[in-house]
């Protein structure tokens, strides 16, 4: 019985250290979440992937401890005394709580990854919106310059058309900018 009690105390101490370890992982994930919310997404993937991998390993480790504790608690062969069997139940329950905590942290890490992806998508959308605005401003200008760049004989304003083309181009550009500012796209 003394050996089982010593093993039990060792396992409880070991499990207590694992609880601190999971708290450390939670702090790291929280720090990554704060960084994502502040827009600091540089190196995020390199930081979150090892955490997820280690949490997955810990979760399977706790699952194995829980299974072992339940099997020992069943005491099929009657090897342990009844008062010794309760120790295995306590270890199994604590391993179950640690596994639940590791699963929660994995879900939390996934939520932080989703927030990161949303942040990246928002940045890409802003970039695409900016490129769309620029393209929309320059498309009419390209059309105007290509039209007046044809230089065929019966074209109006062939000899003195440059000031008109310049004024038309500036008006189109200013109109596009005003429209985009009203729609808050620029």
Helices and strands as residue ranges (DSSP letters): H 2-37, H 44-74, H 82-148, H 162-182
